């Protein structure tokens, strides 16, 4: 499962999975750190990337 967002987005997805009875045991989460604070990204050592640097000029990096 790919989650684009930050701590709140990750928590929301996991909470909804639990709420609707989906097991998280066999799920691999991929995180695209687009949250406003990027606390999860920083804790994992991925660092902080400004959104314009991440998506590139004219969305070139996002399209790649």
PDB file of N, CA, C, O and CB in Angstrom:
ATOM      1  N   UNK A   1       0.853  -1.158   0.000  1.00  0.00           N
ATOM      2  CA  UNK A   1       0.000   0.000   0.000  1.00  0.00           C
ATOM      3  C   UNK A   1       0.902   1.224   0.000  1.00  0.00           C
ATOM      4  O   UNK A   1       1.824   1.326   0.810  1.00  0.00           O
ATOM      5  CB  UNK A   1      -0.972  -0.004   1.218  1.00  0.00           C
ATOM      6  N   UNK A   2       0.637   2.139  -0.897  1.00  0.00           N
ATOM      7  CA  UNK A   2       1.405   3.377  -0.972  1.00  0.00           C
ATOM      8  C   UNK A   2       0.573   4.491  -0.349  1.00  0.00           C
ATOM      9  O   UNK A   2      -0.589   4.694  -0.702  1.00  0.00           O
ATOM     10  CB  UNK A   2       1.792   3.720  -2.451  1.00  0.00           C
ATOM     11  N   UNK A   3       1.196   5.210   0.589  1.00  0.00           N
ATOM     12  CA  UNK A   3       0.521   6.320   1.253  1.00  0.00           C
ATOM     13  C   UNK A   3       1.325   7.584   0.982  1.00  0.00           C
ATOM     14  O   UNK A   3       2.499   7.670   1.341  1.00  0.00           O
ATOM     15  CB  UNK A   3       0.368   6.062   2.796  1.00  0.00           C
ATOM     16  N   UNK A   4       0.700   8.549   0.357  1.00  0.00           N
ATOM     17  CA  UNK A   4       1.324   9.856   0.139  1.00  0.00           C
ATOM     18  C   UNK A   4       0.795  10.812   1.179  1.00  0.00           C
ATOM     19  O   UNK A   4      -0.389  11.148   1.169  1.00  0.00           O
ATOM     20  CB  UNK A   4       1.050  10.392  -1.299  1.00  0.00           C
ATOM     21  N   UNK A   5       1.646  11.252   2.071  1.00  0.00           N
ATOM     22  CA  UNK A   5       1.215  12.156   3.132  1.00  0.00           C
ATOM     23  C   UNK A   5       2.193  12.129   4.272  1.00  0.00           C
ATOM     24  O   UNK A   5       3.372  11.824   4.095  1.00  0.00           O
ATOM     25  CB  UNK A   5      -0.175  11.794   3.627  1.00  0.00           C
ATOM     26  N   UNK A   6       1.707  12.444   5.420  1.00  0.00           N
ATOM     27  CA  UNK A   6       2.555  12.490   6.603  1.00  0.00           C
ATOM     28  C   UNK A   6       2.007  11.611   7.707  1.00  0.00           C
ATOM     29  O   UNK A   6       1.264  10.661   7.461  1.00  0.00           O
ATOM     30  CB  UNK A   6       2.697  13.914   7.098  1.00  0.00           C
ATOM     31  N   UNK A   7       2.385  11.944   8.919  1.00  0.00           N
ATOM     32  CA  UNK A   7       1.996  11.142  10.079  1.00  0.00           C
ATOM     33  C   UNK A   7       0.485  10.947  10.151  1.00  0.00           C
ATOM     34  O   UNK A   7       0.010   9.840  10.405  1.00  0.00           O
ATOM     35  CB  UNK A   7       2.495  11.797  11.360  1.00  0.00           C
ATOM     36  N   UNK A   8      -0.259  12.007   9.931  1.00  0.00           N
ATOM     37  CA  UNK A   8      -1.719  11.932  10.014  1.00  0.00           C
ATOM     38  C   UNK A   8      -2.304  11.019   8.955  1.00  0.00           C
ATOM     39  O   UNK A   8      -3.244  10.272   9.228  1.00  0.00           O
ATOM     40  CB  UNK A   8      -2.322  13.311   9.882  1.00  0.00           C
ATOM     41  N   UNK A   9      -1.762  11.071   7.757  1.00  0.00           N
ATOM     42  CA  UNK A   9      -2.251  10.214   6.668  1.00  0.00           C
ATOM     43  C   UNK A   9      -1.967   8.749   6.963  1.00  0.00           C
ATOM     44  O   UNK A   9      -2.825   7.891   6.755  1.00  0.00           O
ATOM     45  CB  UNK A   9      -1.604  10.615   5.331  1.00  0.00           C
ATOM     46  N   UNK A  10      -0.770   8.466   7.445  1.00  0.00           N
ATOM     47  CA  UNK A  10      -0.395   7.086   7.773  1.00  0.00           C
ATOM     48  C   UNK A  10      -1.303   6.553   8.875  1.00  0.00           C
ATOM     49  O   UNK A  10      -1.848   5.455   8.767  1.00  0.00           O
ATOM     50  CB  UNK A  10       1.093   7.004   8.211  1.00  0.00           C
ATOM     51  N   UNK A  11      -1.460   7.333   9.926  1.00  0.00           N
ATOM     52  CA  UNK A  11      -2.307   6.929  11.043  1.00  0.00           C
ATOM     53  C   UNK A  11      -3.743   6.718  10.588  1.00  0.00           C
ATOM     54  O   UNK A  11      -4.381   5.749  11.000  1.00  0.00           O
ATOM     55  CB  UNK A  11      -2.256   7.972  12.158  1.00  0.00           C
ATOM     56  N   UNK A  12      -4.256   7.596   9.756  1.00  0.00           N
ATOM     57  CA  UNK A  12      -5.627   7.500   9.276  1.00  0.00           C
ATOM     58  C   UNK A  12      -5.848   6.209   8.483  1.00  0.00           C
ATOM     59  O   UNK A  12      -6.864   5.537   8.664  1.00  0.00           O
ATOM     60  CB  UNK A  12      -5.970   8.714   8.413  1.00  0.00           C
ATOM     61  N   UNK A  13      -4.908   5.864   7.612  1.00  0.00           N
ATOM     62  CA  UNK A  13      -5.040   4.652   6.808  1.00  0.00           C
ATOM     63  C   UNK A  13      -5.032   3.413   7.700  1.00  0.00           C
ATOM     64  O   UNK A  13      -5.870   2.525   7.543  1.00  0.00           O
ATOM     65  CB  UNK A  13      -3.910   4.569   5.768  1.00  0.00           C
ATOM     66  N   UNK A  14      -4.087   3.355   8.633  1.00  0.00           N
ATOM     67  CA  UNK A  14      -3.997   2.199   9.527  1.00  0.00           C
ATOM     68  C   UNK A  14      -5.250   2.094  10.404  1.00  0.00           C
ATOM     69  O   UNK A  14      -5.786   1.003  10.596  1.00  0.00           O
ATOM     70  CB  UNK A  14      -2.732   2.298  10.410  1.00  0.00           C
ATOM     71  N   UNK A  15      -5.712   3.230  10.933  1.00  0.00           N
ATOM     72  CA  UNK A  15      -6.928   3.211  11.749  1.00  0.00           C
ATOM     73  C   UNK A  15      -8.130   2.731  10.949  1.00  0.00           C
ATOM     74  O   UNK A  15      -8.941   1.955  11.457  1.00  0.00           O
ATOM     75  CB  UNK A  15      -7.207   4.599  12.317  1.00  0.00           C
ATOM     76  N   UNK A  16      -8.255   3.182   9.702  1.00  0.00           N
ATOM     77  CA  UNK A  16      -9.378   2.747   8.867  1.00  0.00           C
ATOM     78  C   UNK A  16      -9.284   1.256   8.543  1.00  0.00           C
ATOM     79  O   UNK A  16     -10.300   0.562   8.507  1.00  0.00           O
ATOM     80  CB  UNK A  16      -9.422   3.564   7.568  1.00  0.00           C
ATOM     81  N   UNK A  17      -8.076   0.768   8.309  1.00  0.00           N
ATOM     82  CA  UNK A  17      -7.917  -0.664   8.049  1.00  0.00           C
ATOM     83  C   UNK A  17      -8.394  -1.481   9.250  1.00  0.00           C
ATOM     84  O   UNK A  17      -9.091  -2.484   9.095  1.00  0.00           O
ATOM     85  CB  UNK A  17      -6.443  -0.998   7.727  1.00  0.00           C
ATOM     86  N   UNK A  18      -8.011  -1.040  10.440  1.00  0.00           N
ATOM     87  CA  UNK A  18      -8.425  -1.735  11.662  1.00  0.00           C
ATOM     88  C   UNK A  18      -9.933  -1.606  11.858  1.00  0.00           C
ATOM     89  O   UNK A  18     -10.605  -2.578  12.204  1.00  0.00           O
ATOM     90  CB  UNK A  18      -7.674  -1.172  12.893  1.00  0.00           C
ATOM     91  N   UNK A  19     -10.461  -0.407  11.635  1.00  0.00           N
ATOM     92  CA  UNK A  19     -11.889  -0.146  11.802  1.00  0.00           C
ATOM     93  C   UNK A  19     -12.742  -1.060  10.921  1.00  0.00           C
ATOM     94  O   UNK A  19     -13.796  -1.532  11.349  1.00  0.00           O
ATOM     95  CB  UNK A  19     -12.195   1.313  11.482  1.00  0.00           C
ATOM     96  N   UNK A  20     -12.286  -1.308   9.691  1.00  0.00           N
ATOM     97  CA  UNK A  20     -13.058  -2.112   8.750  1.00  0.00           C
ATOM     98  C   UNK A  20     -12.622  -3.578   8.714  1.00  0.00           C
ATOM     99  O   UNK A  20     -13.003  -4.327   7.815  1.00  0.00           O
ATOM    100  CB  UNK A  20     -12.946  -1.521   7.370  1.00  0.00           C
ATOM    101  N   UNK A  21     -11.816  -3.978   9.705  1.00  0.00           N
ATOM    102  CA  UNK A  21     -11.457  -5.385   9.850  1.00  0.00           C
ATOM    103  C   UNK A  21     -10.393  -5.890   8.895  1.00  0.00           C
ATOM    104  O   UNK A  21     -10.254  -7.099   8.709  1.00  0.00           O
ATOM    105  CB  UNK A  21     -12.654  -6.201   9.681  1.00  0.00           C
ATOM    106  N   UNK A  22      -9.638  -4.985   8.287  1.00  0.00           N
ATOM    107  CA  UNK A  22      -8.557  -5.400   7.390  1.00  0.00           C
ATOM    108  C   UNK A  22      -7.315  -5.700   8.218  1.00  0.00           C
ATOM    109  O   UNK A  22      -6.918  -4.899   9.065  1.00  0.00           O
ATOM    110  CB  UNK A  22      -8.258  -4.301   6.320  1.00  0.00           C
ATOM    111  N   UNK A  23      -6.715  -6.828   7.978  1.00  0.00           N
ATOM    112  CA  UNK A  23      -5.502  -7.192   8.698  1.00  0.00           C
ATOM    113  C   UNK A  23      -4.315  -6.408   8.132  1.00  0.00           C
ATOM    114  O   UNK A  23      -4.161  -6.293   6.916  1.00  0.00           O
ATOM    115  CB  UNK A  23      -5.246  -8.722   8.608  1.00  0.00           C
ATOM    116  N   UNK A  24      -3.488  -5.877   9.016  1.00  0.00           N
ATOM    117  CA  UNK A  24      -2.277  -5.176   8.585  1.00  0.00           C
ATOM    118  C   UNK A  24      -1.062  -6.100   8.628  1.00  0.00           C
ATOM    119  O   UNK A  24       0.057  -5.668   8.352  1.00  0.00           O
ATOM    120  CB  UNK A  24      -2.032  -3.941   9.466  1.00  0.00           C
ATOM    121  N   UNK A  25      -1.277  -7.375   8.976  1.00  0.00           N
ATOM    122  CA  UNK A  25      -0.172  -8.317   9.130  1.00  0.00           C
ATOM    123  C   UNK A  25       0.595  -8.570   7.836  1.00  0.00           C
ATOM    124  O   UNK A  25       1.817  -8.712   7.859  1.00  0.00           O
ATOM    125  CB  UNK A  25      -0.692  -9.618   9.659  1.00  0.00           C
ATOM    126  N   UNK A  26      -0.098  -8.627   6.728  1.00  0.00           N
ATOM    127  CA  UNK A  26       0.539  -8.958   5.453  1.00  0.00           C
ATOM    128  C   UNK A  26       0.593  -7.783   4.491  1.00  0.00           C
ATOM    129  O   UNK A  26       0.659  -7.970   3.276  1.00  0.00           O
ATOM    130  CB  UNK A  26      -0.187 -10.097   4.803  1.00  0.00           C
ATOM    131  N   UNK A  27       0.567  -6.580   5.031  1.00  0.00           N
ATOM    132  CA  UNK A  27       0.580  -5.383   4.198  1.00  0.00           C
ATOM    133  C   UNK A  27       1.955  -4.726   4.305  1.00  0.00           C
ATOM    134  O   UNK A  27       2.480  -4.522   5.400  1.00  0.00           O
ATOM    135  CB  UNK A  27      -0.550  -4.390   4.621  1.00  0.00           C
ATOM    136  N   UNK A  28       2.514  -4.405   3.167  1.00  0.00           N
ATOM    137  CA  UNK A  28       3.751  -3.630   3.130  1.00  0.00           C
ATOM    138  C   UNK A  28       3.362  -2.197   2.802  1.00  0.00           C
ATOM    139  O   UNK A  28       2.700  -1.932   1.798  1.00  0.00           O
ATOM    140  CB  UNK A  28       4.783  -4.209   2.078  1.00  0.00           C
ATOM    141  N   UNK A  29       3.780  -1.281   3.660  1.00  0.00           N
ATOM    142  CA  UNK A  29       3.448   0.124   3.457  1.00  0.00           C
ATOM    143  C   UNK A  29       4.620   0.830   2.789  1.00  0.00           C
ATOM    144  O   UNK A  29       5.769   0.697   3.210  1.00  0.00           O
ATOM    145  CB  UNK A  29       3.090   0.807   4.800  1.00  0.00           C
ATOM    146  N   UNK A  30       4.309   1.573   1.755  1.00  0.00           N
ATOM    147  CA  UNK A  30       5.283   2.453   1.114  1.00  0.00           C
ATOM    148  C   UNK A  30       4.847   3.878   1.404  1.00  0.00           C
ATOM    149  O   UNK A  30       3.696   4.244   1.166  1.00  0.00           O
ATOM    150  CB  UNK A  30       5.392   2.184  -0.439  1.00  0.00           C
ATOM    151  N   UNK A  31       5.760   4.672   1.914  1.00  0.00           N
ATOM    152  CA  UNK A  31       5.422   6.036   2.320  1.00  0.00           C
ATOM    153  C   UNK A  31       6.065   7.041   1.371  1.00  0.00           C
ATOM    154  O   UNK A  31       7.273   7.005   1.138  1.00  0.00           O
ATOM    155  CB  UNK A  31       5.875   6.302   3.773  1.00  0.00           C
ATOM    156  N   UNK A  32       5.247   7.935   0.828  1.00  0.00           N
ATOM    157  CA  UNK A  32       5.756   9.078   0.079  1.00  0.00           C
ATOM    158  C   UNK A  32       5.600  10.267   1.017  1.00  0.00           C
ATOM    159  O   UNK A  32       4.485  10.740   1.232  1.00  0.00           O
ATOM    160  CB  UNK A  32       4.985   9.296  -1.310  1.00  0.00           C
ATOM    161  N   UNK A  33       6.714  10.761   1.584  1.00  0.00           N
ATOM    162  CA  UNK A  33       6.640  11.776   2.644  1.00  0.00           C
ATOM    163  C   UNK A  33       6.226  13.152   2.132  1.00  0.00           C
ATOM    164  O   UNK A  33       7.074  13.997   1.847  1.00  0.00           O
ATOM    165  CB  UNK A  33       7.973  11.886   3.338  1.00  0.00           C
ATOM    166  N   UNK A  34       4.915  13.368   2.017  1.00  0.00           N
ATOM    167  CA  UNK A  34       4.387  14.645   1.544  1.00  0.00           C
ATOM    168  C   UNK A  34       3.673  15.425   2.639  1.00  0.00           C
ATOM    169  O   UNK A  34       2.980  16.401   2.351  1.00  0.00           O
ATOM    170  CB  UNK A  34       3.442  14.413   0.392  1.00  0.00           C
ATOM    171  N   UNK A  35       3.833  15.007   3.890  1.00  0.00           N
ATOM    172  CA  UNK A  35       3.173  15.692   4.992  1.00  0.00           C
ATOM    173  C   UNK A  35       3.775  17.065   5.242  1.00  0.00           C
ATOM    174  O   UNK A  35       4.877  17.366   4.785  1.00  0.00           O
ATOM    175  CB  UNK A  35       3.254  14.856   6.251  1.00  0.00           C
ATOM    176  N   UNK A  36       3.042  17.888   5.967  1.00  0.00           N
ATOM    177  CA  UNK A  36       3.503  19.255   6.216  1.00  0.00           C
ATOM    178  C   UNK A  36       4.707  19.300   7.138  1.00  0.00           C
ATOM    179  O   UNK A  36       5.577  20.156   6.975  1.00  0.00           O
ATOM    180  CB  UNK A  36       2.387  20.081   6.806  1.00  0.00           C
ATOM    181  N   UNK A  37       4.773  18.382   8.115  1.00  0.00           N
ATOM    182  CA  UNK A  37       5.905  18.382   9.039  1.00  0.00           C
ATOM    183  C   UNK A  37       6.933  17.313   8.722  1.00  0.00           C
ATOM    184  O   UNK A  37       8.099  17.431   9.098  1.00  0.00           O
ATOM    185  CB  UNK A  37       5.417  18.196  10.441  1.00  0.00           C
ATOM    186  N   UNK A  38       6.500  16.271   8.029  1.00  0.00           N
ATOM    187  CA  UNK A  38       7.364  15.150   7.667  1.00  0.00           C
ATOM    188  C   UNK A  38       8.085  14.546   8.859  1.00  0.00           C
ATOM    189  O   UNK A  38       9.239  14.135   8.739  1.00  0.00           O
ATOM    190  CB  UNK A  38       8.372  15.593   6.650  1.00  0.00           C
ATOM    191  N   UNK A  39       7.416  14.485  10.017  1.00  0.00           N
ATOM    192  CA  UNK A  39       8.030  13.911  11.217  1.00  0.00           C
ATOM    193  C   UNK A  39       8.414  12.453  10.999  1.00  0.00           C
ATOM    194  O   UNK A  39       9.498  12.031  11.403  1.00  0.00           O
ATOM    195  CB  UNK A  39       7.077  14.027  12.409  1.00  0.00           C
ATOM    196  N   UNK A  40       7.536  11.679  10.365  1.00  0.00           N
ATOM    197  CA  UNK A  40       7.836  10.270  10.122  1.00  0.00           C
ATOM    198  C   UNK A  40       9.068  10.138   9.232  1.00  0.00           C
ATOM    199  O   UNK A  40       9.955   9.327   9.500  1.00  0.00           O
ATOM    200  CB  UNK A  40       6.629   9.561   9.477  1.00  0.00           C
ATOM    201  N   UNK A  41       9.113  10.931   8.186  1.00  0.00           N
ATOM    202  CA  UNK A  41      10.251  10.913   7.269  1.00  0.00           C
ATOM    203  C   UNK A  41      11.550  11.252   7.993  1.00  0.00           C
ATOM    204  O   UNK A  41      12.573  10.601   7.784  1.00  0.00           O
ATOM    205  CB  UNK A  41      10.021  11.894   6.117  1.00  0.00           C
ATOM    206  N   UNK A  42      11.505  12.257   8.830  1.00  0.00           N
ATOM    207  CA  UNK A  42      12.705  12.654   9.563  1.00  0.00           C
ATOM    208  C   UNK A  42      13.135  11.589  10.571  1.00  0.00           C
ATOM    209  O   UNK A  42      14.328  11.328  10.727  1.00  0.00           O
ATOM    210  CB  UNK A  42      12.465  13.977  10.280  1.00  0.00           C
ATOM    211  N   UNK A  43      12.170  10.975  11.252  1.00  0.00           N
ATOM    212  CA  UNK A  43      12.492   9.911  12.215  1.00  0.00           C
ATOM    213  C   UNK A  43      13.121   8.706  11.537  1.00  0.00           C
ATOM    214  O   UNK A  43      13.974   8.037  12.120  1.00  0.00           O
ATOM    215  CB  UNK A  43      11.237   9.478  12.966  1.00  0.00           C
ATOM    216  N   UNK A  44      12.706   8.425  10.312  1.00  0.00           N
ATOM    217  CA  UNK A  44      13.239   7.280   9.578  1.00  0.00           C
ATOM    218  C   UNK A  44      14.576   7.599   8.915  1.00  0.00           C
ATOM    219  O   UNK A  44      15.198   6.728   8.308  1.00  0.00           O
ATOM    220  CB  UNK A  44      12.240   6.824   8.529  1.00  0.00           C
ATOM    221  N   UNK A  45      15.014   8.859   9.036  1.00  0.00           N
ATOM    222  CA  UNK A  45      16.293   9.246   8.452  1.00  0.00           C
ATOM    223  C   UNK A  45      16.227   9.564   6.970  1.00  0.00           C
ATOM    224  O   UNK A  45      17.253   9.677   6.298  1.00  0.00           O
ATOM    225  CB  UNK A  45      17.281   8.168   8.670  1.00  0.00           C
ATOM    226  N   UNK A  46      14.993   9.707   6.464  1.00  0.00           N
ATOM    227  CA  UNK A  46      14.840  10.014   5.048  1.00  0.00           C
ATOM    228  C   UNK A  46      15.047  11.493   4.762  1.00  0.00           C
ATOM    229  O   UNK A  46      15.287  11.886   3.620  1.00  0.00           O
ATOM    230  CB  UNK A  46      13.472   9.585   4.569  1.00  0.00           C
ATOM    231  N   UNK A  47      14.953  12.306   5.800  1.00  0.00           N
ATOM    232  CA  UNK A  47      15.147  13.740   5.633  1.00  0.00           C
ATOM    233  C   UNK A  47      13.906  14.451   5.148  1.00  0.00           C
ATOM    234  O   UNK A  47      12.864  13.840   4.912  1.00  0.00           O
ATOM    235  CB  UNK A  47      16.263  13.994   4.682  1.00  0.00           C
ATOM    236  N   UNK A  48      14.039  15.742   5.007  1.00  0.00           N
ATOM    237  CA  UNK A  48      12.927  16.589   4.571  1.00  0.00           C
ATOM    238  C   UNK A  48      13.189  17.055   3.149  1.00  0.00           C
ATOM    239  O   UNK A  48      14.279  17.538   2.842  1.00  0.00           O
ATOM    240  CB  UNK A  48      12.737  17.806   5.524  1.00  0.00           C
ATOM    241  N   UNK A  49      12.214  16.917   2.295  1.00  0.00           N
ATOM    242  CA  UNK A  49      12.313  17.388   0.919  1.00  0.00           C
ATOM    243  C   UNK A  49      11.182  18.359   0.673  1.00  0.00           C
ATOM    244  O   UNK A  49      10.020  18.048   0.934  1.00  0.00           O
ATOM    245  CB  UNK A  49      12.271  16.209  -0.096  1.00  0.00           C
ATOM    246  N   UNK A  50      11.514  19.518   0.178  1.00  0.00           N
ATOM    247  CA  UNK A  50      10.478  20.476  -0.171  1.00  0.00           C
ATOM    248  C   UNK A  50       9.710  19.948  -1.371  1.00  0.00           C
ATOM    249  O   UNK A  50      10.300  19.379  -2.290  1.00  0.00           O
ATOM    250  CB  UNK A  50      11.084  21.876  -0.468  1.00  0.00           C
ATOM    251  N   UNK A  51       8.420  20.130  -1.365  1.00  0.00           N
ATOM    252  CA  UNK A  51       7.571  19.595  -2.419  1.00  0.00           C
ATOM    253  C   UNK A  51       8.044  19.985  -3.822  1.00  0.00           C
ATOM    254  O   UNK A  51       8.059  19.126  -4.703  1.00  0.00           O
ATOM    255  CB  UNK A  51       6.157  20.064  -2.214  1.00  0.00           C
ATOM    256  N   UNK A  52       8.434  21.250  -4.070  1.00  0.00           N
ATOM    257  CA  UNK A  52       8.907  21.573  -5.422  1.00  0.00           C
ATOM    258  C   UNK A  52      10.132  20.749  -5.829  1.00  0.00           C
ATOM    259  O   UNK A  52      10.278  20.406  -7.002  1.00  0.00           O
ATOM    260  CB  UNK A  52       9.239  23.056  -5.512  1.00  0.00           C
ATOM    261  N   UNK A  53      11.013  20.429  -4.878  1.00  0.00           N
ATOM    262  CA  UNK A  53      12.172  19.604  -5.193  1.00  0.00           C
ATOM    263  C   UNK A  53      11.758  18.167  -5.485  1.00  0.00           C
ATOM    264  O   UNK A  53      12.362  17.498  -6.323  1.00  0.00           O
ATOM    265  CB  UNK A  53      13.177  19.639  -4.044  1.00  0.00           C
ATOM    266  N   UNK A  54      10.732  17.702  -4.796  1.00  0.00           N
ATOM    267  CA  UNK A  54      10.275  16.328  -4.945  1.00  0.00           C
ATOM    268  C   UNK A  54       9.587  16.105  -6.285  1.00  0.00           C
ATOM    269  O   UNK A  54       9.853  15.111  -6.960  1.00  0.00           O
ATOM    270  CB  UNK A  54       9.334  15.966  -3.813  1.00  0.00           C
ATOM    271  N   UNK A  55       8.705  17.019  -6.675  1.00  0.00           N
ATOM    272  CA  UNK A  55       7.945  16.805  -7.911  1.00  0.00           C
ATOM    273  C   UNK A  55       8.642  17.403  -9.134  1.00  0.00           C
ATOM    274  O   UNK A  55       8.335  17.026 -10.265  1.00  0.00           O
ATOM    275  CB  UNK A  55       6.553  17.402  -7.773  1.00  0.00           C
ATOM    276  N   UNK A  56       9.571  18.326  -8.917  1.00  0.00           N
ATOM    277  CA  UNK A  56      10.327  18.908 -10.019  1.00  0.00           C
ATOM    278  C   UNK A  56       9.564  19.976 -10.779  1.00  0.00           C
ATOM    279  O   UNK A  56       8.346  20.110 -10.659  1.00  0.00           O
ATOM    280  CB  UNK A  56      10.742  17.837 -10.963  1.00  0.00           C
ATOM    281  N   UNK A  57      10.314  20.724 -11.559  1.00  0.00           N
ATOM    282  CA  UNK A  57       9.718  21.778 -12.364  1.00  0.00           C
ATOM    283  C   UNK A  57       8.796  21.161 -13.410  1.00  0.00           C
ATOM    284  O   UNK A  57       9.169  20.199 -14.082  1.00  0.00           O
ATOM    285  CB  UNK A  57      10.811  22.641 -13.036  1.00  0.00           C
ATOM    286  N   UNK A  58       7.608  21.708 -13.545  1.00  0.00           N
ATOM    287  CA  UNK A  58       6.586  21.194 -14.463  1.00  0.00           C
ATOM    288  C   UNK A  58       6.254  19.721 -14.195  1.00  0.00           C
ATOM    289  O   UNK A  58       5.899  18.976 -15.108  1.00  0.00           O
ATOM    290  CB  UNK A  58       7.053  21.361 -15.908  1.00  0.00           C
ATOM    291  N   UNK A  59       6.376  19.321 -12.933  1.00  0.00           N
ATOM    292  CA  UNK A  59       6.039  17.956 -12.478  1.00  0.00           C
ATOM    293  C   UNK A  59       6.923  16.876 -13.096  1.00  0.00           C
ATOM    294  O   UNK A  59       6.527  15.710 -13.118  1.00  0.00           O
ATOM    295  CB  UNK A  59       4.592  17.653 -12.799  1.00  0.00           C
ATOM    296  N   UNK A  60       8.103  17.226 -13.597  1.00  0.00           N
ATOM    297  CA  UNK A  60       8.962  16.285 -14.314  1.00  0.00           C
ATOM    298  C   UNK A  60       9.342  15.071 -13.450  1.00  0.00           C
ATOM    299  O   UNK A  60       9.316  13.942 -13.940  1.00  0.00           O
ATOM    300  CB  UNK A  60      10.225  16.998 -14.790  1.00  0.00           C
ATOM    301  N   UNK A  61       9.694  15.285 -12.178  1.00  0.00           N
ATOM    302  CA  UNK A  61      10.075  14.159 -11.313  1.00  0.00           C
ATOM    303  C   UNK A  61       8.878  13.283 -10.996  1.00  0.00           C
ATOM    304  O   UNK A  61       9.004  12.062 -10.913  1.00  0.00           O
ATOM    305  CB  UNK A  61      10.706  14.665 -10.014  1.00  0.00           C
ATOM    306  N   UNK A  62       7.717  13.900 -10.818  1.00  0.00           N
ATOM    307  CA  UNK A  62       6.505  13.147 -10.525  1.00  0.00           C
ATOM    308  C   UNK A  62       6.131  12.272 -11.727  1.00  0.00           C
ATOM    309  O   UNK A  62       5.716  11.126 -11.553  1.00  0.00           O
ATOM    310  CB  UNK A  62       5.343  14.106 -10.162  1.00  0.00           C
ATOM    311  N   UNK A  63       6.274  12.802 -12.929  1.00  0.00           N
ATOM    312  CA  UNK A  63       5.946  12.039 -14.135  1.00  0.00           C
ATOM    313  C   UNK A  63       6.892  10.865 -14.330  1.00  0.00           C
ATOM    314  O   UNK A  63       6.490   9.816 -14.834  1.00  0.00           O
ATOM    315  CB  UNK A  63       5.988  12.941 -15.359  1.00  0.00           C
ATOM    316  N   UNK A  64       8.161  11.042 -13.928  1.00  0.00           N
ATOM    317  CA  UNK A  64       9.131   9.938 -14.048  1.00  0.00           C
ATOM    318  C   UNK A  64       8.720   8.803 -13.156  1.00  0.00           C
ATOM    319  O   UNK A  64       9.399   7.778 -13.108  1.00  0.00           O
ATOM    320  CB  UNK A  64      10.559  10.401 -13.692  1.00  0.00           C
TER     321      UNK A  64
END
